[in-house]
Amino acid sequence: MVTTRKKRVAMTEKLKKDVFMACVVRVSREILPYGSFKAVGETHKIHPRTVANLWYSTLKQIPGYQPNTPLDPVSLLANVPETAFTTKFENSGRNPKHDRDMLLQEIKNIDPTARRTIRSLAGAVGIPVMTIWRMKQSKKLKVHTMALKPKLNDDHRLNRLFHCIAKIDKNTINSVAEMTFKSMYNEIHIDEKWFFLVRDGLRCIVTQDEPPPKAISVSHKSHITKVMFLSALARPRFNHTTRQEFDGLIGIYPVGEIDMYVRASHGHQPGDLKWCNVNMDRDLYRDMLFNFVLPDVKKKMPIDNNIILQQDGAKAHLPDDDPLFAAKVTELFGDPTAVKLYTQPAQSLDLNVNDLGFFNSLQSRYYQTAPKDALELIEMVEETYKNYPAKKLNRIWLTLQSVMNQVINQRGDNDYTIPHMKKKVLERQNQLPLSLDVTAEASTYPLDILVD
């Protein structure tokens, strides 16, 4: 005969309190009657011995209690400590062979390059791999990804610092405790990005009995189909003129041209359309600004003056005082100063909304659509761009202000970690700020620098 073992009941804090209360209620004539442990155990589906152990261990924790003395239910409930029912799972089990504090101190003294994996770290410390794994599971160790960042010199750091200080709202400078960044509603960030048809190392979820998907074949990793896009982003807001929400999406424009195949091949016929990439130079960049970006700015931006078009310092980009650009702005807006070009500090990808988070977010979204060729890639990128959530884009702009705070703290350097703000939680609670408070480090700079 095969007997099945009963499943052990987990003694939670609530269950311990309920069992103790059930015993106290059964106290009669200053004693706990015979059979109480069995009755309470049957009610809560636990062994009577477990009830007895809980009863006596709790009584020992009551101040002033003496064994074999009359029991007063009111006194028991009033004097039982809150910690009597606390369950401490971390104190269970055998003592560890290796002292955790000593291991943590020893790990800190090991070069980071020697602790890239659990196995390499265990070998460097000289302990089993499972010990490192258990420390990671208990949150004593965590994995950190070291990203490559642009190398900065003193001029780069100074320009980055001045750039971030210039974003402080001048109306709040007099009171350091209340200094905030500008709303940045008049800024448009533009930048280029290569979008690839596929990427190496894509992962997917398959069932247990399903064969893996067919591998994607390319002639060479450097020959993967790709398309360059020029993206222009503003900050989302409510447009009081049209009484509608402005999503901040000025436009995304592919860099190239459509052509036709001349000869037949296994993948196409003569006359089929194909996409041809074109190298971005200054003339092409100027044409795209004049024919696409500026008209869309005129059409979509809620304001039509004091607009800053921020770009990086690529050789193909226009200088800030380009006369042809000023002439085109005058033609469209009637004022040469309505839209101004501004080149962001060198080596500062983190100060452009596109590079800071938008491009990566957009790329992860369009990868889910699985385009087949360059024309489908363009179509799906444009569709993904069109449907990009305005709330998410607004959170990226707030992340930019958080980055500028870190740049000020590091005095222009890029060796920082972006702090978590829980923007989604604040957004659900309608407490997401319009602009972030400026770090207290800004108060160490003279006011004339902040004003200028």
N, C-alpha and C positions, 0 to 999 in steps of 0.2 A: 504494500500500500504506500503510495506516494503522498506525502504531506506537504502542503504549501505553507511557507513561512509568512506570517502576517507582516504587512508593510509597517515599518516603524513610523510613528507619528512624530513630526517635527514639533518640539516644544518651543513655540514662539512666545513672545512676551504677553500677547493677548491670551493665549491658552493658559499660561502660568497664572495670570491674574484671575481668569475664570475658575480655574481649579481651586485656587486658594479661597476665593470668595464662596465657592460652593461648600468648602469645608467649614468656613466660619459660620455660614448660615445654619449648619447642622449642629453647632455647639449647643448643648443643652445641660443645664445644671452645672455650668462651669467646667464641663468636660466634653470631649468629642466622643460620641457613642461608638460602641463596637459595631463594625460593619460599614462605617462611613467611608473608609478608603475604597472598599469594593463598590459601593453604590456610586460614588463620584467617578470612579474609574469606568464603570459601565456607561455612565451618562456621556462622558467625554471620549470613550473608546480608547482608553489607555490602561496600562496595567496598574493594579492597586499598589504595587510596590513603588511605582513611579509617583503616584499621588502621595504616598507616605514620605518618600524622600523629599518631595517638594514642600510638604507641610512642615516637616521638622527643620529643613534647611532655612525656610523663611522665618520660622519662629526664632532661630538662633540669631538672625540679623535684626530683630526688634530690640531696641535699647531697653535695658532693665528687665528683660524676660529671664525667668529662672525656670528650669525644668521641674515638672511635677507640681506646679502651682496652678491655682484656679484660673480658668480662661474667661476673659471678658471680651465678647465680640466687638463692642464699641471701642475698647482700648486697642484691640488688635488692629482694627481698620485705621485708627487714628495714628498709630505709631509705626506702622510698617513702612520702611523706606522705599523710595521710588526705584532705587537700584537693586532691589531684591529680586526683580524679575528680568533683569537685563541679561541678554544672551550674547556672549562674547565668543564668536566662533574663532577669532584669531588666536585665542589662547588654548585651543584644543589641539590634540595631536602631540607627537613626540617633539622634543626640542631639536632645532636644526643643528646639524653638525658644524656648519660654518656661521660665524657671527655676522649678521647682516650689516650692521653698522661698519664693521671693519672691512667687509667686502666693498661697500659703497665708497669708502675712503680710498681703498686700493684701486678701484675702477677709475676714480677721478684722476689718479696719477698716471694712468695709461694713455698713450697718445691716441687721439680720436681715429687715426687711420688703422689702428690695430683692433678697433671694436666696431667694425662695420656690420658684422653678423654675430649671431649668438654663438656660433661655433668658434669664430676667431677670438671673441672676447673670453670665452671659457678657456681657450688655450692660453691666452695671455695671462689670465689670473691663475690658472692651474687648478680649476675646479670642474666638476661635471657640467655638461651642457644643460641638464635638467635643472640644476640649481639656478643658472642664469634665466632659464625659461620661467621658473616659478617666481623669481624676483620681478620679471617683466609682467607676469600675470597679476601679481600683488601690487602693481603700480609703483614699485620702487624704481623701476627702470622704464624708460620710454624711448621710442624711436624718433630720431630727428633727421630730417632731410636737409642736407647742406646744398643750397642752390648757388650757382655761379652768379656773381654780381660784377658789374663794371668796375674796373680799377679807376680810382679817383686820385687826383693830385690836389694841391692846396687851392689852385684856382677853381677847380671843379667844386670843391666843398664850399668855397666862399660864394660862388654864384648860386649854388643850390640853396644855401642859407638865405641869401638876399631874396631869392625867388619866393621862398615860403613866407618870409617876413612880409613881403609885399602883398600877400593874400590876406593879411589881417585887416579886419574892418576898422578903418580909421576912427569911426564914431565911438568905438569901444576902447580906444587906446588909453584914455585918461584913467580908467579904472582897470588895473591889472587883473583883479579877480574876476572881472566880467568880460575880458577880451575874448572875442570870437572871430572866426574866419568869415570872409565874405560869403554871400550866398552862391557866388560864381554862376549866376544866372545869365551873365553876358558873355560867357566863354564857350567856345567850340573847339574841341580837340580833334585834330586830324592826324592820321598816320596810315602807313601802308602795312600790309600783312600778306604773306604767302599762305594760301589755303590748299592743302594737299587732298587728292582724291582718296587715298588710303594712307594709313601709317603702319609702321612695323610694330608688332606686339599687341594688336587688337585682341581683346578678350570677349568671350561670349559664354553664356550658360547653356549647357546641354543636359539632356536627361541621361540616366545611368546606362540605358541600352541603346543610346543614339550614337551613331558614328560622328566624329568631329567634322565640322564643315571643311569644304575643300579649301586648300591654301591659296592665297592670292599670289599670282605669278607676275613678276615684272622682270624686264630685261636687266635692270640694275637699280639699286636703291636711289641712285642719283637721277634716274629717269622716270620717277613717279610723276604722274600728271598733276599739275599744280596751276593755280591761277592767283595772280596778285590783285588785291582789292585796296581801294582807298576809302577809308571810313571817316565819317564826320559825326561827332556826338556832342550834344548839349545836355544840360541838366533838365530832367522832367519837372514840370510844374503845371499849375492851373493857369490857363490863358484867360484873363479877365475880359479881353476884347471879344473873343469868340465864345466865351462861356463853355469851353471844352478843355479837356486835359491834353497838354502837350507832352508827347512821349519822349522827347529828346532825341529822336532818331532823324537826323538831317538827311543822311543817305549813305549808301555803300555802293561803290562803283568799280566794276572790273576794269583792269588795265590791260587792254589788248583790242583785238578786232576779230570779227567773224569772217571766215573765208570758206571756199568750197574745195572739195577734193577734185582733182583732175583725173586721177587714175583709180581703177577699181582695186580693192584689196579684200582680204577675208573678213574685215570688219566694217567695210563701207563700200558705197558705190559712187561712181562719178556724179558730181552735183550735190552730194551730201554736205551738210554744213559742218564746219570744224572751227575750233577756237585757236587763235594764234596769239601767244604772249608777245608783248612789246616791252622793250627796256624803258624804264622810267627815266626820262631826262628832264631838264628844266623846261623845255618847250612843251613837252607833253603834260608836265605837272601844271604849268600855267594854263594850258587849254582846259584841263579837267577842272581847275578852280573856276575859270571863267564860264564854262559851258554847263557845269553840273553843280558844283558846290555853292557858288555865290547865288545862282538862281534859286536853289532849294533853300538857302538861308533867307533870301528875300521872301520866299513863299511860306516857310514853316515857322521861322523864329517869331516868338511873341513880341520881340522888340526890334526896332530898325535903326538903332544908333548905339554907339559905344560898344560894339561887338568886337571881341578879341578872338582871332583865329590862331590858336596855338599849334605850332608844328615843331618837329625836331630839327636838328641841324644837318640833315642829309644834304649832300652836294646838289642834288636835283631840286631842292626846295628853293623858294624865292627869298631874297633878302627882305628884311622888315620894311625897308623904304623903297621897294620896287615901284617905279613910276607907272608902269603899265597896269599894275594891280590897283594903284590909287585911281587911275583913269577909269578902269572898269567899275570900281566901287562908286565913283561919281556918276557914271552912266546909269547904274541900277538904283542907287539909293539917293542920288542928288547931293551927296556930301562925301568928300574924300576921306573923312575921318569916321564914317559910319561903321566901317569894318577895318580893323587894323591887324596886320600880321605880327605875330610875336613868336620868336624862336626860344624854345625852352632851354634850360641849361644842358650842356653837353653831358653825356654819360648818365642821363636821368630818365630811364625808362619808367621808373616808378612815379614820375610826376605827370604822366599822361594817362588819361582814363582808359584809352584803348589798350595800351600795353599793361596797365596795372591789373586788369581783370576781365575786360570785355572780350578781347580776342580769344582768350582761353575758354571763356564761357560759351561764346558763340561757336567755336570750333567743336566743343564737346556736344553741342546740340545738333549741329548739322551732320556730324558723324553718324547719328542715329537714323538718318534718312537714306544712307547707302547709295550715293550717286554712282553712275556707271561711266560717265565721261565728263569732259570739261564743261560742256554746255549744261548738263544736268547739275554739275557742281555749282555753276553760277546761279542757276535757277533756285537751287535749294538753299544756298547761302543767302540770297536775297530774300527768300521766303522766311528763313529763320530770323534774319535781321528784322524783317517787317513785324514778326510776331514776338519779338523780344519784350519781356515784361518791363514796363516802365518803373515799377517799384524796385526791381532788381537793379536796374541801371542807376536809380537814385541812390541805392545803397553803395554802389561802386564809387559814386562821387563823394559820399561821406567817408568811405575808406580812404580816398585821396586826401581828405583833410586829416584823417588819422595818421597817414603817412607823413604829411607835412609837419605834424607835431613831433613825430619821431626824428625827422631830419633836423628840426630845431634843437631837440634834446641832444642829438649826436653832433651838433655844430656842423651840419652839412654832410656828414658821412652817411653811408648806406648800410652800415653794420647795425641792424636793428631787427626786431621782430614786431610785426603788426599786432597790436593787442586786440583781443576779442571784445566787441561792444555789445553783442547779442542784439544786433539791429533788427532781426526778425521778431524777437520778443517785444522790443520797444515799438515796433511797427504795429503789432497786433494790439498793443495797449494804447495806441495813439499817442505815444510819448517819444517818437523818433524826432530828434532835434533837426531844425533847419540847417544850422551850422554848429560845428563843434566848438567847445571852449578851447582857447589857445593854452598850450602848456605853460607852466610857471617859469620855465627856462627863458621864455621871451622877455620876462621882466628884467633880466640881467643886461639887456641891450639898451643903449640910450634912446630916449624918446624921439630924437631927431632922426635916427635911423629908421624907427618904426613909421614915422610920419612920411619920410621921403620915399 
